[in-house]
Amino acid sequence: MGSFELKYPNITRFTEDYGWVEMGVSNPYVKAFVKAYDEGGTVWEGNDSYKDMDEALEALEQGIGEWFHEVIGE
């Protein structure tokens, strides 16, 4: 297991088993810098900017963790 998987287990599990994430502002209609999606649509959207990539990834990790708790029951 690599360092990313150890540091961000929720992101890793989500992208392996449930959906995908997008980073960067490429859509004029969605201002969130980091986003998570599954087949049903948007799972989580973060802020429109972060001080650095670490902060963005930490927010994504926490947001997906909350989604696991609320939707998956874990």
PDB file of N, H, CA, C and O in Angstrom:
ATOM      1  N   MET A   1       0.853  -1.181   0.000  1.00  0.00           N
ATOM      2  CA  MET A   1       0.000   0.000   0.000  1.00  0.00           C
ATOM      3  C   MET A   1       0.893   1.235   0.000  1.00  0.00           C
ATOM      4  O   MET A   1       1.820   1.336   0.803  1.00  0.00           O
ATOM      5  N   GLY A   2       0.616   2.158  -0.886  1.00  0.00           N
ATOM      6  H   GLY A   2      -0.137   2.076  -1.538  1.00  0.00           H
ATOM      7  CA  GLY A   2       1.415   3.373  -1.013  1.00  0.00           C
ATOM      8  C   GLY A   2       1.049   4.426   0.006  1.00  0.00           C
ATOM      9  O   GLY A   2       0.088   4.264   0.759  1.00  0.00           O
ATOM     10  N   SER A   3       1.804   5.495   0.031  1.00  0.00           N
ATOM     11  H   SER A   3       2.584   5.626  -0.581  1.00  0.00           H
ATOM     12  CA  SER A   3       1.577   6.549   1.014  1.00  0.00           C
ATOM     13  C   SER A   3       0.244   7.273   0.791  1.00  0.00           C
ATOM     14  O   SER A   3      -0.392   7.688   1.760  1.00  0.00           O
ATOM     15  N   PHE A   4      -0.194   7.433  -0.475  1.00  0.00           N
ATOM     16  H   PHE A   4       0.323   7.095  -1.262  1.00  0.00           H
ATOM     17  CA  PHE A   4      -1.483   8.075  -0.716  1.00  0.00           C
ATOM     18  C   PHE A   4      -2.606   7.259  -0.088  1.00  0.00           C
ATOM     19  O   PHE A   4      -3.488   7.811   0.569  1.00  0.00           O
ATOM     20  N   GLU A   5      -2.574   5.954  -0.289  1.00  0.00           N
ATOM     21  H   GLU A   5      -1.857   5.505  -0.823  1.00  0.00           H
ATOM     22  CA  GLU A   5      -3.599   5.073   0.258  1.00  0.00           C
ATOM     23  C   GLU A   5      -3.640   5.122   1.777  1.00  0.00           C
ATOM     24  O   GLU A   5      -4.711   5.044   2.379  1.00  0.00           O
ATOM     25  N   LEU A   6      -2.481   5.251   2.390  1.00  0.00           N
ATOM     26  H   LEU A   6      -1.611   5.314   1.901  1.00  0.00           H
ATOM     27  CA  LEU A   6      -2.422   5.335   3.852  1.00  0.00           C
ATOM     28  C   LEU A   6      -2.930   6.670   4.364  1.00  0.00           C
ATOM     29  O   LEU A   6      -3.624   6.727   5.379  1.00  0.00           O
ATOM     30  N   LYS A   7      -2.589   7.741   3.666  1.00  0.00           N
ATOM     31  H   LYS A   7      -2.025   7.695   2.842  1.00  0.00           H
ATOM     32  CA  LYS A   7      -2.972   9.077   4.110  1.00  0.00           C
ATOM     33  C   LYS A   7      -4.437   9.392   3.794  1.00  0.00           C
ATOM     34  O   LYS A   7      -5.096  10.113   4.544  1.00  0.00           O
ATOM     35  N   TYR A   8      -4.941   8.851   2.687  1.00  0.00           N
ATOM     36  H   TYR A   8      -4.406   8.265   2.078  1.00  0.00           H
ATOM     37  CA  TYR A   8      -6.306   9.156   2.232  1.00  0.00           C
ATOM     38  C   TYR A   8      -7.097   7.877   1.960  1.00  0.00           C
ATOM     39  O   TYR A   8      -7.444   7.603   0.812  1.00  0.00           O
ATOM     40  N   PRO A   9      -7.384   7.094   2.995  1.00  0.00           N
ATOM     41  CA  PRO A   9      -8.084   5.819   2.770  1.00  0.00           C
ATOM     42  C   PRO A   9      -9.507   5.984   2.233  1.00  0.00           C
ATOM     43  O   PRO A   9      -9.970   5.141   1.465  1.00  0.00           O
ATOM     44  N   ASN A  10     -10.204   7.042   2.617  1.00  0.00           N
ATOM     45  H   ASN A  10      -9.828   7.727   3.241  1.00  0.00           H
ATOM     46  CA  ASN A  10     -11.570   7.236   2.115  1.00  0.00           C
ATOM     47  C   ASN A  10     -11.584   7.557   0.620  1.00  0.00           C
ATOM     48  O   ASN A  10     -12.405   7.027  -0.128  1.00  0.00           O
ATOM     49  N   ILE A  11     -10.672   8.424   0.195  1.00  0.00           N
ATOM     50  H   ILE A  11     -10.005   8.854   0.803  1.00  0.00           H
ATOM     51  CA  ILE A  11     -10.578   8.753  -1.230  1.00  0.00           C
ATOM     52  C   ILE A  11     -10.225   7.498  -2.021  1.00  0.00           C
ATOM     53  O   ILE A  11     -10.826   7.223  -3.060  1.00  0.00           O
ATOM     54  N   THR A  12      -9.256   6.745  -1.529  1.00  0.00           N
ATOM     55  H   THR A  12      -8.768   6.969  -0.685  1.00  0.00           H
ATOM     56  CA  THR A  12      -8.829   5.527  -2.204  1.00  0.00           C
ATOM     57  C   THR A  12      -9.982   4.548  -2.348  1.00  0.00           C
ATOM     58  O   THR A  12     -10.243   4.049  -3.443  1.00  0.00           O
ATOM     59  N   ARG A  13     -10.666   4.276  -1.263  1.00  0.00           N
ATOM     60  H   ARG A  13     -10.455   4.682  -0.374  1.00  0.00           H
ATOM     61  CA  ARG A  13     -11.780   3.322  -1.307  1.00  0.00           C
ATOM     62  C   ARG A  13     -12.900   3.814  -2.214  1.00  0.00           C
ATOM     63  O   ARG A  13     -13.462   3.044  -2.993  1.00  0.00           O
ATOM     64  N   PHE A  14     -13.219   5.100  -2.110  1.00  0.00           N
ATOM     65  H   PHE A  14     -12.762   5.725  -1.477  1.00  0.00           H
ATOM     66  CA  PHE A  14     -14.288   5.655  -2.935  1.00  0.00           C
ATOM     67  C   PHE A  14     -13.973   5.489  -4.415  1.00  0.00           C
ATOM     68  O   PHE A  14     -14.823   5.041  -5.184  1.00  0.00           O
ATOM     69  N   THR A  15     -12.756   5.849  -4.819  1.00  0.00           N
ATOM     70  H   THR A  15     -12.066   6.213  -4.194  1.00  0.00           H
ATOM     71  CA  THR A  15     -12.419   5.787  -6.243  1.00  0.00           C
ATOM     72  C   THR A  15     -12.247   4.354  -6.738  1.00  0.00           C
ATOM     73  O   THR A  15     -12.378   4.103  -7.936  1.00  0.00           O
ATOM     74  N   GLU A  16     -11.961   3.428  -5.861  1.00  0.00           N
ATOM     75  H   GLU A  16     -11.855   3.632  -4.888  1.00  0.00           H
ATOM     76  CA  GLU A  16     -11.844   2.028  -6.264  1.00  0.00           C
ATOM     77  C   GLU A  16     -13.201   1.337  -6.348  1.00  0.00           C
ATOM     78  O   GLU A  16     -13.389   0.444  -7.174  1.00  0.00           O
ATOM     79  N   ASP A  17     -14.154   1.743  -5.494  1.00  0.00           N
ATOM     80  H   ASP A  17     -14.001   2.468  -4.823  1.00  0.00           H
ATOM     81  CA  ASP A  17     -15.405   0.982  -5.363  1.00  0.00           C
ATOM     82  C   ASP A  17     -16.689   1.740  -5.669  1.00  0.00           C
ATOM     83  O   ASP A  17     -17.712   1.104  -5.924  1.00  0.00           O
ATOM     84  N   TYR A  18     -16.684   3.077  -5.656  1.00  0.00           N
ATOM     85  H   TYR A  18     -15.853   3.594  -5.449  1.00  0.00           H
ATOM     86  CA  TYR A  18     -17.942   3.806  -5.725  1.00  0.00           C
ATOM     87  C   TYR A  18     -18.042   4.846  -6.837  1.00  0.00           C
ATOM     88  O   TYR A  18     -19.104   4.986  -7.443  1.00  0.00           O
ATOM     89  N   GLY A  19     -16.980   5.567  -7.116  1.00  0.00           N
ATOM     90  H   GLY A  19     -16.117   5.453  -6.623  1.00  0.00           H
ATOM     91  CA  GLY A  19     -17.114   6.662  -8.071  1.00  0.00           C
ATOM     92  C   GLY A  19     -15.780   7.273  -8.433  1.00  0.00           C
ATOM     93  O   GLY A  19     -14.761   6.584  -8.486  1.00  0.00           O
ATOM     94  N   TRP A  20     -15.792   8.584  -8.684  1.00  0.00           N
ATOM     95  H   TRP A  20     -16.620   9.143  -8.641  1.00  0.00           H
ATOM     96  CA  TRP A  20     -14.583   9.289  -9.112  1.00  0.00           C
ATOM     97  C   TRP A  20     -14.564  10.683  -8.495  1.00  0.00           C
ATOM     98  O   TRP A  20     -15.575  11.186  -8.005  1.00  0.00           O
ATOM     99  N   VAL A  21     -13.385  11.285  -8.537  1.00  0.00           N
ATOM    100  H   VAL A  21     -12.564  10.876  -8.936  1.00  0.00           H
ATOM    101  CA  VAL A  21     -13.224  12.645  -8.038  1.00  0.00           C
ATOM    102  C   VAL A  21     -12.685  13.519  -9.159  1.00  0.00           C
ATOM    103  O   VAL A  21     -12.025  13.038 -10.079  1.00  0.00           O
ATOM    104  N   GLU A  22     -12.974  14.796  -9.068  1.00  0.00           N
ATOM    105  H   GLU A  22     -13.511  15.187  -8.320  1.00  0.00           H
ATOM    106  CA  GLU A  22     -12.445  15.783 -10.008  1.00  0.00           C
ATOM    107  C   GLU A  22     -11.809  16.901  -9.209  1.00  0.00           C
ATOM    108  O   GLU A  22     -12.298  17.290  -8.148  1.00  0.00           O
ATOM    109  N   MET A  23     -10.720  17.405  -9.732  1.00  0.00           N
ATOM    110  H   MET A  23     -10.322  17.089 -10.593  1.00  0.00           H
ATOM    111  CA  MET A  23     -10.027  18.517  -9.090  1.00  0.00           C
ATOM    112  C   MET A  23      -9.777  19.598 -10.122  1.00  0.00           C
ATOM    113  O   MET A  23      -9.442  19.319 -11.273  1.00  0.00           O
ATOM    114  N   GLY A  24      -9.943  20.824  -9.693  1.00  0.00           N
ATOM    115  H   GLY A  24     -10.214  21.051  -8.758  1.00  0.00           H
ATOM    116  CA  GLY A  24      -9.744  21.953 -10.576  1.00  0.00           C
ATOM    117  C   GLY A  24     -11.078  22.558 -10.969  1.00  0.00           C
ATOM    118  O   GLY A  24     -12.109  21.886 -10.943  1.00  0.00           O
ATOM    119  N   VAL A  25     -11.052  23.810 -11.328  1.00  0.00           N
ATOM    120  H   VAL A  25     -10.215  24.355 -11.350  1.00  0.00           H
ATOM    121  CA  VAL A  25     -12.271  24.514 -11.713  1.00  0.00           C
ATOM    122  C   VAL A  25     -12.322  24.525 -13.240  1.00  0.00           C
ATOM    123  O   VAL A  25     -11.737  25.390 -13.891  1.00  0.00           O
ATOM    124  N   SER A  26     -13.031  23.549 -13.791  1.00  0.00           N
ATOM    125  H   SER A  26     -13.507  22.846 -13.262  1.00  0.00           H
ATOM    126  CA  SER A  26     -13.102  23.464 -15.245  1.00  0.00           C
ATOM    127  C   SER A  26     -14.516  23.684 -15.770  1.00  0.00           C
ATOM    128  O   SER A  26     -14.744  23.673 -16.979  1.00  0.00           O
ATOM    129  N   ASN A  27     -15.447  23.880 -14.875  1.00  0.00           N
ATOM    130  H   ASN A  27     -15.262  23.889 -13.892  1.00  0.00           H
ATOM    131  CA  ASN A  27     -16.840  24.032 -15.251  1.00  0.00           C
ATOM    132  C   ASN A  27     -17.338  25.381 -14.733  1.00  0.00           C
ATOM    133  O   ASN A  27     -17.283  25.626 -13.528  1.00  0.00           O
ATOM    134  N   PRO A  28     -17.811  26.242 -15.592  1.00  0.00           N
ATOM    135  CA  PRO A  28     -18.260  27.561 -15.113  1.00  0.00           C
ATOM    136  C   PRO A  28     -19.506  27.492 -14.227  1.00  0.00           C
ATOM    137  O   PRO A  28     -19.850  28.480 -13.579  1.00  0.00           O
ATOM    138  N   TYR A  29     -20.183  26.351 -14.189  1.00  0.00           N
ATOM    139  H   TYR A  29     -19.903  25.549 -14.716  1.00  0.00           H
ATOM    140  CA  TYR A  29     -21.396  26.213 -13.394  1.00  0.00           C
ATOM    141  C   TYR A  29     -21.133  25.617 -12.011  1.00  0.00           C
ATOM    142  O   TYR A  29     -21.957  25.755 -11.107  1.00  0.00           O
ATOM    143  N   VAL A  30     -20.002  24.963 -11.849  1.00  0.00           N
ATOM    144  H   VAL A  30     -19.332  24.851 -12.583  1.00  0.00           H
ATOM    145  CA  VAL A  30     -19.629  24.363 -10.566  1.00  0.00           C
ATOM    146  C   VAL A  30     -18.313  24.982 -10.147  1.00  0.00           C
ATOM    147  O   VAL A  30     -17.286  24.762 -10.790  1.00  0.00           O
ATOM    148  N   LYS A  31     -18.335  25.747  -9.083  1.00  0.00           N
ATOM    149  H   LYS A  31     -19.169  25.926  -8.561  1.00  0.00           H
ATOM    150  CA  LYS A  31     -17.140  26.482  -8.657  1.00  0.00           C
ATOM    151  C   LYS A  31     -16.257  25.694  -7.688  1.00  0.00           C
ATOM    152  O   LYS A  31     -15.138  26.119  -7.402  1.00  0.00           O
ATOM    153  N   ALA A  32     -16.731  24.563  -7.180  1.00  0.00           N
ATOM    154  H   ALA A  32     -17.641  24.217  -7.413  1.00  0.00           H
ATOM    155  CA  ALA A  32     -15.950  23.788  -6.220  1.00  0.00           C
ATOM    156  C   ALA A  32     -14.653  23.301  -6.862  1.00  0.00           C
ATOM    157  O   ALA A  32     -14.659  22.823  -7.996  1.00  0.00           O
ATOM    158  N   PHE A  33     -13.550  23.423  -6.139  1.00  0.00           N
ATOM    159  H   PHE A  33     -13.546  23.812  -5.218  1.00  0.00           H
ATOM    160  CA  PHE A  33     -12.261  22.988  -6.653  1.00  0.00           C
ATOM    161  C   PHE A  33     -12.143  21.465  -6.645  1.00  0.00           C
ATOM    162  O   PHE A  33     -11.575  20.887  -7.571  1.00  0.00           O
ATOM    163  N   VAL A  34     -12.672  20.810  -5.611  1.00  0.00           N
ATOM    164  H   VAL A  34     -13.134  21.280  -4.859  1.00  0.00           H
ATOM    165  CA  VAL A  34     -12.674  19.350  -5.541  1.00  0.00           C
ATOM    166  C   VAL A  34     -14.110  18.868  -5.444  1.00  0.00           C
ATOM    167  O   VAL A  34     -14.942  19.462  -4.759  1.00  0.00           O
ATOM    168  N   LYS A  35     -14.382  17.765  -6.154  1.00  0.00           N
ATOM    169  H   LYS A  35     -13.706  17.282  -6.711  1.00  0.00           H
ATOM    170  CA  LYS A  35     -15.734  17.223  -6.218  1.00  0.00           C
ATOM    171  C   LYS A  35     -15.652  15.708  -6.242  1.00  0.00           C
ATOM    172  O   LYS A  35     -14.677  15.142  -6.736  1.00  0.00           O
ATOM    173  N   ALA A  36     -16.673  15.049  -5.709  1.00  0.00           N
ATOM    174  H   ALA A  36     -17.466  15.509  -5.308  1.00  0.00           H
ATOM    175  CA  ALA A  36     -16.766  13.587  -5.767  1.00  0.00           C
ATOM    176  C   ALA A  36     -18.115  13.218  -6.358  1.00  0.00           C
ATOM    177  O   ALA A  36     -19.143  13.800  -6.009  1.00  0.00           O
ATOM    178  N   TYR A  37     -18.098  12.238  -7.260  1.00  0.00           N
ATOM    179  H   TYR A  37     -17.264  11.765  -7.543  1.00  0.00           H
ATOM    180  CA  TYR A  37     -19.314  11.806  -7.951  1.00  0.00           C
ATOM    181  C   TYR A  37     -19.434  10.290  -7.926  1.00  0.00           C
ATOM    182  O   TYR A  37     -18.433   9.574  -7.901  1.00  0.00           O
ATOM    183  N   ASP A  38     -20.680   9.812  -7.932  1.00  0.00           N
ATOM    184  H   ASP A  38     -21.493  10.394  -7.952  1.00  0.00           H
ATOM    185  CA  ASP A  38     -20.940   8.405  -8.208  1.00  0.00           C
ATOM    186  C   ASP A  38     -21.914   8.353  -9.376  1.00  0.00           C
ATOM    187  O   ASP A  38     -22.222   9.389  -9.965  1.00  0.00           O
ATOM    188  N   GLU A  39     -22.395   7.186  -9.716  1.00  0.00           N
ATOM    189  H   GLU A  39     -22.144   6.344  -9.238  1.00  0.00           H
ATOM    190  CA  GLU A  39     -23.294   7.057 -10.865  1.00  0.00           C
ATOM    191  C   GLU A  39     -24.564   7.883 -10.716  1.00  0.00           C
ATOM    192  O   GLU A  39     -25.184   8.250 -11.714  1.00  0.00           O
ATOM    193  N   GLY A  40     -24.955   8.176  -9.488  1.00  0.00           N
ATOM    194  H   GLY A  40     -24.451   7.878  -8.677  1.00  0.00           H
ATOM    195  CA  GLY A  40     -26.162   8.956  -9.235  1.00  0.00           C
ATOM    196  C   GLY A  40     -25.960  10.457  -9.289  1.00  0.00           C
ATOM    197  O   GLY A  40     -26.931  11.214  -9.284  1.00  0.00           O
ATOM    198  N   GLY A  41     -24.719  10.894  -9.342  1.00  0.00           N
ATOM    199  H   GLY A  41     -23.930  10.279  -9.347  1.00  0.00           H
ATOM    200  CA  GLY A  41     -24.454  12.329  -9.394  1.00  0.00           C
ATOM    201  C   GLY A  41     -23.453  12.776  -8.356  1.00  0.00           C
ATOM    202  O   GLY A  41     -22.540  12.036  -7.991  1.00  0.00           O
ATOM    203  N   THR A  42     -23.633  13.990  -7.888  1.00  0.00           N
ATOM    204  H   THR A  42     -24.375  14.591  -8.185  1.00  0.00           H
ATOM    205  CA  THR A  42     -22.692  14.604  -6.958  1.00  0.00           C
ATOM    206  C   THR A  42     -22.827  14.000  -5.573  1.00  0.00           C
ATOM    207  O   THR A  42     -23.920  13.934  -5.012  1.00  0.00           O
ATOM    208  N   VAL A  43     -21.710  13.564  -5.035  1.00  0.00           N
ATOM    209  H   VAL A  43     -20.822  13.618  -5.490  1.00  0.00           H
ATOM    210  CA  VAL A  43     -21.636  13.025  -3.677  1.00  0.00           C
ATOM    211  C   VAL A  43     -21.168  14.105  -2.711  1.00  0.00           C
ATOM    212  O   VAL A  43     -21.665  14.213  -1.590  1.00  0.00           O
ATOM    213  N   TRP A  44     -20.210  14.899  -3.161  1.00  0.00           N
ATOM    214  H   TRP A  44     -19.806  14.811  -4.072  1.00  0.00           H
ATOM    215  CA  TRP A  44     -19.635  15.942  -2.298  1.00  0.00           C
ATOM    216  C   TRP A  44     -18.978  17.004  -3.156  1.00  0.00           C
ATOM    217  O   TRP A  44     -18.360  16.695  -4.176  1.00  0.00           O
ATOM    218  N   GLU A  45     -19.112  18.262  -2.741  1.00  0.00           N
ATOM    219  H   GLU A  45     -19.613  18.513  -1.913  1.00  0.00           H
ATOM    220  CA  GLU A  45     -18.417  19.386  -3.364  1.00  0.00           C
ATOM    221  C   GLU A  45     -17.723  20.191  -2.279  1.00  0.00           C
ATOM    222  O   GLU A  45     -18.308  20.482  -1.236  1.00  0.00           O
ATOM    223  N   GLY A  46     -16.501  20.540  -2.527  1.00  0.00           N
ATOM    224  H   GLY A  46     -16.026  20.303  -3.374  1.00  0.00           H
ATOM    225  CA  GLY A  46     -15.737  21.322  -1.573  1.00  0.00           C
ATOM    226  C   GLY A  46     -15.867  22.813  -1.823  1.00  0.00           C
ATOM    227  O   GLY A  46     -16.782  23.272  -2.507  1.00  0.00           O
ATOM    228  N   ASN A  47     -14.937  23.551  -1.258  1.00  0.00           N
ATOM    229  H   ASN A  47     -14.193  23.178  -0.702  1.00  0.00           H
ATOM    230  CA  ASN A  47     -14.887  24.999  -1.432  1.00  0.00           C
ATOM    231  C   ASN A  47     -14.390  25.347  -2.836  1.00  0.00           C
ATOM    232  O   ASN A  47     -13.900  24.485  -3.565  1.00  0.00           O
ATOM    233  N   ASP A  48     -14.521  26.597  -3.194  1.00  0.00           N
ATOM    234  H   ASP A  48     -14.919  27.297  -2.601  1.00  0.00           H
ATOM    235  CA  ASP A  48     -14.060  27.003  -4.523  1.00  0.00           C
ATOM    236  C   ASP A  48     -12.550  27.221  -4.584  1.00  0.00           C
ATOM    237  O   ASP A  48     -11.988  27.320  -5.675  1.00  0.00           O
ATOM    238  N   SER A  49     -11.888  27.297  -3.432  1.00  0.00           N
ATOM    239  H   SER A  49     -12.344  27.217  -2.547  1.00  0.00           H
ATOM    240  CA  SER A  49     -10.426  27.391  -3.424  1.00  0.00           C
ATOM    241  C   SER A  49      -9.889  26.906  -2.081  1.00  0.00           C
ATOM    242  O   SER A  49     -10.607  26.857  -1.082  1.00  0.00           O
ATOM    243  N   TYR A  50      -8.610  26.551  -2.087  1.00  0.00           N
ATOM    244  H   TYR A  50      -8.027  26.591  -2.898  1.00  0.00           H
ATOM    245  CA  TYR A  50      -7.899  26.088  -0.897  1.00  0.00           C
ATOM    246  C   TYR A  50      -6.517  26.715  -0.906  1.00  0.00           C
ATOM    247  O   TYR A  50      -6.028  27.136  -1.954  1.00  0.00           O
ATOM    248  N   LYS A  51      -5.894  26.779   0.249  1.00  0.00           N
ATOM    249  H   LYS A  51      -6.291  26.438   1.100  1.00  0.00           H
ATOM    250  CA  LYS A  51      -4.562  27.387   0.317  1.00  0.00           C
ATOM    251  C   LYS A  51      -3.519  26.535  -0.398  1.00  0.00           C
ATOM    252  O   LYS A  51      -2.531  27.064  -0.907  1.00  0.00           O
ATOM    253  N   ASP A  52      -3.733  25.205  -0.439  1.00  0.00           N
ATOM    254  H   ASP A  52      -4.536  24.776  -0.025  1.00  0.00           H
ATOM    255  CA  ASP A  52      -2.823  24.318  -1.152  1.00  0.00           C
ATOM    256  C   ASP A  52      -3.519  22.986  -1.423  1.00  0.00           C
ATOM    257  O   ASP A  52      -4.641  22.757  -0.973  1.00  0.00           O
ATOM    258  N   MET A  53      -2.847  22.123  -2.157  1.00  0.00           N
ATOM    259  H   MET A  53      -1.935  22.308  -2.523  1.00  0.00           H
ATOM    260  CA  MET A  53      -3.427  20.842  -2.545  1.00  0.00           C
ATOM    261  C   MET A  53      -3.656  19.940  -1.337  1.00  0.00           C
ATOM    262  O   MET A  53      -4.630  19.188  -1.305  1.00  0.00           O
ATOM    263  N   ASP A  54      -2.774  20.003  -0.347  1.00  0.00           N
ATOM    264  H   ASP A  54      -1.982  20.614  -0.373  1.00  0.00           H
ATOM    265  CA  ASP A  54      -2.964  19.190   0.862  1.00  0.00           C
ATOM    266  C   ASP A  54      -4.284  19.528   1.540  1.00  0.00           C
ATOM    267  O   ASP A  54      -5.022  18.634   1.951  1.00  0.00           O
ATOM    268  N   GLU A  55      -4.578  20.811   1.657  1.00  0.00           N
ATOM    269  H   GLU A  55      -3.978  21.538   1.323  1.00  0.00           H
ATOM    270  CA  GLU A  55      -5.830  21.223   2.280  1.00  0.00           C
ATOM    271  C   GLU A  55      -7.032  20.720   1.466  1.00  0.00           C
ATOM    272  O   GLU A  55      -8.032  20.294   2.042  1.00  0.00           O
ATOM    273  N   ALA A  56      -6.938  20.769   0.159  1.00  0.00           N
ATOM    274  H   ALA A  56      -6.126  21.116  -0.309  1.00  0.00           H
ATOM    275  CA  ALA A  56      -8.026  20.288  -0.701  1.00  0.00           C
ATOM    276  C   ALA A  56      -8.223  18.786  -0.536  1.00  0.00           C
ATOM    277  O   ALA A  56      -9.356  18.317  -0.428  1.00  0.00           O
ATOM    278  N   LEU A  57      -7.137  18.037  -0.515  1.00  0.00           N
ATOM    279  H   LEU A  57      -6.216  18.418  -0.602  1.00  0.00           H
ATOM    280  CA  LEU A  57      -7.242  16.584  -0.352  1.00  0.00           C
ATOM    281  C   LEU A  57      -7.766  16.203   1.030  1.00  0.00           C
ATOM    282  O   LEU A  57      -8.532  15.249   1.157  1.00  0.00           O
ATOM    283  N   GLU A  58      -7.365  16.930   2.054  1.00  0.00           N
ATOM    284  H   GLU A  58      -6.742  17.705   1.950  1.00  0.00           H
ATOM    285  CA  GLU A  58      -7.863  16.660   3.403  1.00  0.00           C
ATOM    286  C   GLU A  58      -9.366  16.929   3.490  1.00  0.00           C
ATOM    287  O   GLU A  58     -10.095  16.179   4.139  1.00  0.00           O
ATOM    288  N   ALA A  59      -9.824  17.984   2.845  1.00  0.00           N
ATOM    289  H   ALA A  59      -9.231  18.594   2.318  1.00  0.00           H
ATOM    290  CA  ALA A  59     -11.260  18.280   2.825  1.00  0.00           C
ATOM    291  C   ALA A  59     -12.015  17.185   2.079  1.00  0.00           C
ATOM    292  O   ALA A  59     -13.082  16.755   2.518  1.00  0.00           O
ATOM    293  N   LEU A  60     -11.465  16.734   0.951  1.00  0.00           N
ATOM    294  H   LEU A  60     -10.598  17.083   0.595  1.00  0.00           H
ATOM    295  CA  LEU A  60     -12.086  15.656   0.188  1.00  0.00           C
ATOM    296  C   LEU A  60     -12.135  14.372   0.998  1.00  0.00           C
ATOM    297  O   LEU A  60     -13.154  13.681   1.005  1.00  0.00           O
ATOM    298  N   GLU A  61     -11.056  14.049   1.673  1.00  0.00           N
ATOM    299  H   GLU A  61     -10.228  14.611   1.668  1.00  0.00           H
ATOM    300  CA  GLU A  61     -11.003  12.855   2.530  1.00  0.00           C
ATOM    301  C   GLU A  61     -12.090  12.904   3.594  1.00  0.00           C
ATOM    302  O   GLU A  61     -12.788  11.915   3.817  1.00  0.00           O
ATOM    303  N   GLN A  62     -12.235  14.045   4.249  1.00  0.00           N
ATOM    304  H   GLN A  62     -11.668  14.848   4.068  1.00  0.00           H
ATOM    305  CA  GLN A  62     -13.246  14.198   5.290  1.00  0.00           C
ATOM    306  C   GLN A  62     -14.655  14.151   4.688  1.00  0.00           C
ATOM    307  O   GLN A  62     -15.541  13.500   5.242  1.00  0.00           O
ATOM    308  N   GLY A  63     -14.865  14.830   3.572  1.00  0.00           N
ATOM    309  H   GLY A  63     -14.146  15.359   3.123  1.00  0.00           H
ATOM    310  CA  GLY A  63     -16.178  14.844   2.943  1.00  0.00           C
ATOM    311  C   GLY A  63     -16.633  13.465   2.508  1.00  0.00           C
ATOM    312  O   GLY A  63     -17.795  13.104   2.700  1.00  0.00           O
ATOM    313  N   ILE A  64     -15.735  12.697   1.929  1.00  0.00           N
ATOM    314  H   ILE A  64     -14.792  12.990   1.773  1.00  0.00           H
ATOM    315  CA  ILE A  64     -16.085  11.333   1.527  1.00  0.00           C
ATOM    316  C   ILE A  64     -16.298  10.460   2.755  1.00  0.00           C
ATOM    317  O   ILE A  64     -17.160   9.581   2.748  1.00  0.00           O
ATOM    318  N   GLY A  65     -15.525  10.691   3.803  1.00  0.00           N
ATOM    319  H   GLY A  65     -14.824  11.405   3.809  1.00  0.00           H
ATOM    320  CA  GLY A  65     -15.729   9.955   5.052  1.00  0.00           C
ATOM    321  C   GLY A  65     -17.118  10.204   5.626  1.00  0.00           C
ATOM    322  O   GLY A  65     -17.767   9.278   6.113  1.00  0.00           O
ATOM    323  N   GLU A  66     -17.574  11.447   5.570  1.00  0.00           N
ATOM    324  H   GLU A  66     -17.047  12.199   5.175  1.00  0.00           H
ATOM    325  CA  GLU A  66     -18.925  11.767   6.032  1.00  0.00           C
ATOM    326  C   GLU A  66     -19.970  11.102   5.147  1.00  0.00           C
ATOM    327  O   GLU A  66     -20.994  10.631   5.641  1.00  0.00           O
ATOM    328  N   TRP A  67     -19.716  11.062   3.843  1.00  0.00           N
ATOM    329  H   TRP A  67     -18.884  11.444   3.442  1.00  0.00           H
ATOM    330  CA  TRP A  67     -20.629  10.381   2.926  1.00  0.00           C
ATOM    331  C   TRP A  67     -20.717   8.896   3.257  1.00  0.00           C
ATOM    332  O   TRP A  67     -21.810   8.330   3.279  1.00  0.00           O
ATOM    333  N   PHE A  68     -19.570   8.257   3.516  1.00  0.00           N
ATOM    334  H   PHE A  68     -18.682   8.717   3.498  1.00  0.00           H
ATOM    335  CA  PHE A  68     -19.582   6.847   3.921  1.00  0.00           C
ATOM    336  C   PHE A  68     -20.452   6.659   5.166  1.00  0.00           C
ATOM    337  O   PHE A  68     -21.241   5.717   5.242  1.00  0.00           O
ATOM    338  N   HIS A  69     -20.305   7.551   6.128  1.00  0.00           N
ATOM    339  H   HIS A  69     -19.664   8.316   6.066  1.00  0.00           H
ATOM    340  CA  HIS A  69     -21.068   7.442   7.379  1.00  0.00           C
ATOM    341  C   HIS A  69     -22.557   7.625   7.137  1.00  0.00           C
ATOM    342  O   HIS A  69     -23.364   6.837   7.630  1.00  0.00           O
ATOM    343  N   GLU A  70     -22.930   8.648   6.387  1.00  0.00           N
ATOM    344  H   GLU A  70     -22.274   9.288   5.987  1.00  0.00           H
ATOM    345  CA  GLU A  70     -24.339   8.976   6.179  1.00  0.00           C
ATOM    346  C   GLU A  70     -25.044   8.036   5.209  1.00  0.00           C
ATOM    347  O   GLU A  70     -26.179   7.629   5.460  1.00  0.00           O
ATOM    348  N   VAL A  71     -24.396   7.691   4.120  1.00  0.00           N
ATOM    349  H   VAL A  71     -23.474   8.022   3.917  1.00  0.00           H
ATOM    350  CA  VAL A  71     -25.045   6.922   3.048  1.00  0.00           C
ATOM    351  C   VAL A  71     -24.789   5.432   3.169  1.00  0.00           C
ATOM    352  O   VAL A  71     -25.710   4.629   3.019  1.00  0.00           O
ATOM    353  N   ILE A  72     -23.563   5.059   3.437  1.00  0.00           N
ATOM    354  H   ILE A  72     -22.815   5.712   3.560  1.00  0.00           H
ATOM    355  CA  ILE A  72     -23.188   3.655   3.510  1.00  0.00           C
ATOM    356  C   ILE A  72     -23.400   3.111   4.923  1.00  0.00           C
ATOM    357  O   ILE A  72     -23.551   1.903   5.109  1.00  0.00           O
ATOM    358  N   GLY A  73     -23.412   3.991   5.904  1.00  0.00           N
ATOM    359  H   GLY A  73     -23.289   4.972   5.753  1.00  0.00           H
ATOM    360  CA  GLY A  73     -23.601   3.570   7.290  1.00  0.00           C
ATOM    361  C   GLY A  73     -22.324   3.087   7.955  1.00  0.00           C
ATOM    362  O   GLY A  73     -22.361   2.268   8.873  1.00  0.00           O
ATOM    363  N   GLU A  74     -21.211   3.591   7.491  1.00  0.00           N
ATOM    364  H   GLU A  74     -21.180   4.256   6.745  1.00  0.00           H
ATOM    365  CA  GLU A  74     -19.923   3.192   8.078  1.00  0.00           C
ATOM    366  C   GLU A  74     -19.219   4.371   8.695  1.00  0.00           C
ATOM    367  O   GLU A  74     -18.123   4.222   9.235  1.00  0.00           O
TER     368      GLU A  74
END
